[in-house]
Amino acid sequence: MDNVPIHKNVDIRNYIESRGYFCVYLPPYSPELNPIEQFWSVCKSKLKREPLLENETLTSRIRDACNSVLQSDLQGFCRYSVQKFDACLNREPL
């Protein structure tokens, strides 16, 4: 998990561990290890592409940007992060 304070909350940790998992936190400032960061990067680039139209809301633009990310994109984000994890485990530079 990333290092957002809510993820380090004792209740969250207990909930995860009560289901047989244990928490492992990503190093700080390591977006390449977190697929959600790649997702948000793609969404943000789509949001910033052009100004909002008169009849368009920011909410609708965000929804459209998120919905435009394909399942194959998500799988690619995960594959990329796994490759980076493997590189870290092999002590290769990112």
N, C-alpha and C positions, 0 to 999 in steps of 0.2 A: 504494500500500500504506500501511497505517498505520505508526506509528513503533515498533512492538514491536521490541525489540533483535534478536530472531532474524531479522527481515526485513532487517536491516541487516548481517547476517553476510556476510563477503566470499564465502564458499562459496555462499550462497544467491544473492547478486548475480551471481556468475560463472555459476551454473547458469541463471538467467533469461536473462542476456545471451548465453550460448552457444546459445540457441534463437531468437535474433534479436529479443528484446524488450529494453526498457530499463526501469529502475526509476524510478518517480515516486512520491514519498512525499506523503501527505496532510499538510496543516498540523496541528500539534498541536491537540487539543481541537476536532475538527471531526467529530463523529459523524454529522452530517447528510450528509456526503460518503461515508460508508462503510455500504453496505447491511447488512453483518453486524451493525452496532450496532443497527439497527432490528429485525432478527431477534431478537437477544438481549433487547431491550427487551420485545418481545411475549412471548417465552418467560418472562422473569422475572415479568411481570405475571400470567401463568397459574400460575406456581409459588407465588406469594404469595397467591393468591386465598382459599385456606382452609387450615386446618391439615391435616397429613398424617393419614390414617386409620391405625388400628392395624395393618392388614394391608398398608399401602402403604409403599414405600421411596422415599427421595429419588431414587434412580436411576430408578425407574419413573415418578415424577412428571416428572423432567426429560425422559425419553424421550417421554412422552405430550405434554408441552408442545411439544417440538420437532416431533413428528409432526403436531401440530395446525395448524402453519403451512402454508398451502396454497401451491401453485405460483403462483397468482394473487397471493397476498400477496408472495411473493418478487419477482415481476415488478414489483409496485407499489413495493417498496423500491428496486429498481434505477431505476425511472422517476423516483422522488422524488430520488434522489441525482444523476441526470443533470441534472435541472432545477436543482438547487443548484450543480452544476458550471458549467452555463451561466450562472447568475447571477453566480458568482465571476468567470468569464471576462469578463463584461460589467461587472465592477466594481460590481455591485449589492450592497446589504447582505443578509446572510443573515438 
